[in-house]
Amino acid sequence: PTDIKYQNGEQSTRKDLAVFGEGTWSLDDHWKLLAGARWYDSSVDRNYFDRVPATHPIPTFVVGSSDENGWLPKIGFQYVIDEERMFYALYSEGFRLGGVNRDRAEQKGLIPTFPREYDSDILQNWEAGLKSRWLDGQLQLNVTIYHQVWKDVQLELIDPQNFTLIDTDGDGEGDTFYPFQVVVANLGDGIVNGVDLDVSAIVGAGFSVGLVSTYLWKAEIDEDISVEFP
């Protein structure tokens, strides 16, 4: 016997395999070329269960999985002024693995608003900057300016389908809704434009001071997103 009506839990297992490398070629005394790549193969298995009531010996299991692979490039140039100062520019990519949502809407006989699986979101990054030391190495100044396109951003939100009334007492009329279902969906692209400043200085024997600052003049979703019931 129990006063607890409901129990749930889940276990997610992620496996990653990656091969990556990077090289630098000196074109002359000042110019250098950088090139690199990363290949990945990643998978997620998600095992989610419900027990109603909590002491029920046989839980209801929901199994979902996501598997994807791809490659991410990196390429750039360096212009070395001298041993203390260097300009650079590069393009690189990063990703966040996709996954699987719970399927509460489907279990209740509803059509889900969002797909059960969601894809990776990819960050495309263009940046340029200066890395430098001044005053015989007493002052370090690094500046980076960047433009980033965040493709297919993963956003977490409550699935609106779960606000549909469900017939739970068998009278043929909806009487209960399940508003607690949070899902992840790929909802548009984001744009991030900004600059990073990193300054540090040696001010005495064993002492240094520093300043790290970021200014973003644009950080927003690139389009209006409208979510509606199916």
C-alpha positions in Angstrom: 0.0 0.0 0.0 1.2 3.5 -0.7 0.0 7.1 -0.7 2.3 7.8 -3.7 0.3 7.7 -6.9 3.1 8.1 -9.5 6.7 7.3 -9.9 9.0 7.8 -12.9 12.7 7.7 -13.8 15.1 7.4 -16.7 18.5 6.4 -17.7 20.4 7.8 -20.6 23.5 6.2 -22.1 25.7 8.3 -24.5 28.5 6.9 -26.6 31.0 9.0 -28.6 33.6 8.2 -31.1 35.8 10.9 -32.6 38.9 11.4 -34.7 40.4 14.8 -35.0 43.6 16.6 -35.9 45.1 20.0 -36.7 48.1 21.2 -38.6 50.0 24.5 -39.2 52.0 25.3 -42.3 54.4 28.3 -42.5 53.9 29.9 -45.9 56.7 32.5 -45.4 58.3 34.4 -42.5 55.0 36.0 -41.6 52.0 34.0 -42.9 50.8 30.7 -41.5 47.9 28.5 -42.6 45.9 26.5 -40.1 43.6 23.6 -41.0 41.9 20.9 -38.9 38.9 18.7 -38.8 36.9 16.5 -36.4 34.8 13.5 -37.4 32.4 12.2 -34.8 29.9 9.4 -34.3 27.6 9.8 -31.4 24.5 7.9 -30.1 22.1 8.3 -27.2 19.8 5.6 -25.8 17.1 6.8 -23.4 15.1 4.5 -21.2 12.2 6.1 -19.4 9.6 4.4 -17.2 6.4 5.1 -15.4 4.8 3.3 -12.5 1.2 4.0 -11.5 0.9 3.5 -8.6 4.4 3.7 -7.4 4.4 0.2 -6.0 3.2 -1.4 -9.2 5.5 -4.3 -10.0 5.6 -3.8 -13.8 6.5 -0.3 -15.0 5.7 1.0 -18.5 8.9 1.5 -20.4 9.5 3.9 -23.2 12.8 3.4 -25.2 14.1 6.0 -27.6 17.4 6.4 -29.4 19.3 9.0 -31.5 22.4 8.3 -33.6 24.3 10.7 -35.9 27.7 11.3 -37.3 29.4 14.1 -39.3 32.5 16.2 -39.5 33.4 19.7 -38.3 36.0 21.8 -40.1 38.5 24.5 -38.9 40.6 26.7 -41.2 42.4 30.0 -40.6 45.4 32.2 -41.1 48.0 33.8 -38.9 50.0 36.9 -39.6 53.0 37.0 -37.3 54.3 40.5 -36.9 57.1 39.5 -34.5 57.6 37.2 -31.6 55.3 39.3 -29.4 52.4 40.1 -31.8 50.2 38.1 -34.1 46.9 38.7 -36.0 44.7 35.8 -37.0 41.4 34.9 -38.6 39.6 31.6 -38.7 36.4 29.7 -39.3 35.4 26.8 -37.1 32.3 24.7 -36.2 31.0 23.1 -33.0 28.0 21.0 -32.2 25.7 19.9 -29.4 24.3 16.4 -29.8 20.6 15.8 -30.5 18.4 13.5 -28.5 15.0 11.9 -27.9 12.0 13.4 -26.1 9.6 11.4 -23.9 6.4 10.5 -25.7 3.8 11.3 -23.2 1.5 12.8 -25.8 1.6 9.6 -27.9 1.0 7.5 -24.8 -2.2 9.5 -24.2 -3.4 9.0 -27.8 -2.4 12.5 -29.0 -0.5 13.7 -32.0 2.7 15.3 -30.6 3.4 18.9 -31.4 7.1 18.3 -31.9 9.0 15.3 -33.2 10.2 12.7 -30.7 13.8 13.2 -31.9 15.6 16.5 -32.2 18.8 17.1 -34.2 22.2 18.5 -33.2 22.5 22.3 -33.3 25.6 23.5 -35.1 27.6 26.7 -34.2 29.3 28.3 -37.2 32.0 30.7 -36.0 33.9 33.4 -37.9 36.5 35.2 -35.8 39.5 37.5 -36.1 41.8 38.9 -33.5 45.1 40.1 -32.1 47.2 38.3 -29.6 50.1 40.4 -28.3 52.6 41.3 -25.5 53.9 44.8 -24.9 56.4 46.6 -22.7 58.9 43.7 -22.6 56.2 41.2 -21.8 54.8 43.2 -18.9 51.5 43.8 -20.6 49.4 41.3 -22.5 46.5 42.4 -24.8 44.2 39.9 -26.7 41.2 41.1 -28.7 38.8 38.8 -30.6 35.8 39.9 -32.7 33.4 37.2 -33.9 30.2 36.5 -35.9 28.5 33.3 -35.0 25.5 31.6 -36.7 23.8 29.1 -34.4 21.9 26.7 -36.7 18.8 24.8 -35.6 19.0 26.0 -32.0 17.7 23.4 -29.4 15.1 25.2 -27.3 13.4 23.6 -24.3 9.7 24.3 -23.8 6.5 22.7 -22.5 4.8 20.7 -25.2 1.4 22.6 -25.8 -0.2 19.3 -26.8 -0.2 18.2 -23.2 -2.7 20.9 -22.3 -5.3 19.0 -24.3 -8.0 17.5 -22.0 -7.8 13.7 -21.8 -10.6 11.4 -20.8 -9.3 9.7 -17.7 -12.5 8.6 -16.0 -14.1 6.9 -19.0 -17.1 9.1 -19.4 -16.2 10.1 -22.9 -15.3 13.7 -22.0 -11.9 15.3 -21.5 -11.3 16.0 -17.8 -7.5 15.9 -17.2 -4.5 17.5 -18.9 -0.8 16.8 -18.4 1.1 20.1 -18.4 4.4 18.9 -17.1 5.9 17.5 -20.4 9.0 19.4 -21.3 10.5 18.7 -24.7 13.4 19.9 -26.8 12.9 21.1 -30.4 15.0 22.6 -33.1 13.5 26.1 -33.5 15.3 28.4 -35.9 18.7 29.9 -36.1 20.5 32.3 -33.8 23.0 35.1 -34.5 25.7 36.2 -32.1 28.0 39.1 -32.8 30.5 40.3 -30.2 34.0 41.1 -29.1 36.2 39.7 -26.3 38.9 41.7 -24.5 41.6 40.2 -22.4 44.2 42.5 -20.7 46.7 41.6 -18.0 49.6 43.4 -16.6 52.5 42.7 -14.2 52.4 45.5 -11.6 55.0 44.3 -9.2 57.1 41.3 -8.0 54.6 38.4 -8.0 51.5 40.6 -8.6 49.5 41.0 -11.8 46.1 42.5 -12.6 43.7 41.6 -15.4 40.5 42.5 -17.1 38.3 40.1 -19.2 35.3 41.6 -20.9 32.7 40.6 -23.5 30.4 42.9 -25.4 27.6 41.5 -27.6 25.9 43.9 -29.9 23.6 41.2 -31.3 22.4 37.9 -29.7 19.0 36.9 -30.9 17.0 34.3 -32.8 17.1 35.1 -36.5 13.3 34.7 -37.0 10.0 34.7 -35.2 8.9 31.3 -34.0 5.2 30.5 -33.7 4.2 27.3 -31.9 0.6 26.0 -32.4 -1.4 23.0 -31.6 -1.5 20.3 -34.3 
